[in-house]
Amino acid sequence: MDVPSTSLNDVGTYMITVQISDSLNATSKSFTLTITNDAPIEAITLENYRVILTLTKLIDLSNHFTDPDGDPIFLTGTYEFNG
């Protein structure tokens, strides 16, 4: 039985019924299939950063987060000036 690949649109619970037969008899078995997508998690605690006003600092956060399902992670952010 070929199982197709899944996407985020497929998250949910499905009832699957498998049927098998020979030339004389047939039988079937049903089971529940649940497809999930777990949220990314923080792998390393984020630290506060201090930057001198005239300098630019690249902060690499790529190793700070991971996705349990192995999905690609996209980072976005905002900033707030605290005087």
ABEGO torsion letter per residue (X at the ends): XBBBBBBAAABEBBBBBBBBBBAABBBBBBBBBBBBBBBBBBABBBBBBBBBAABBBBBBAAAABBBAAGBBBBBBBBBBBAX
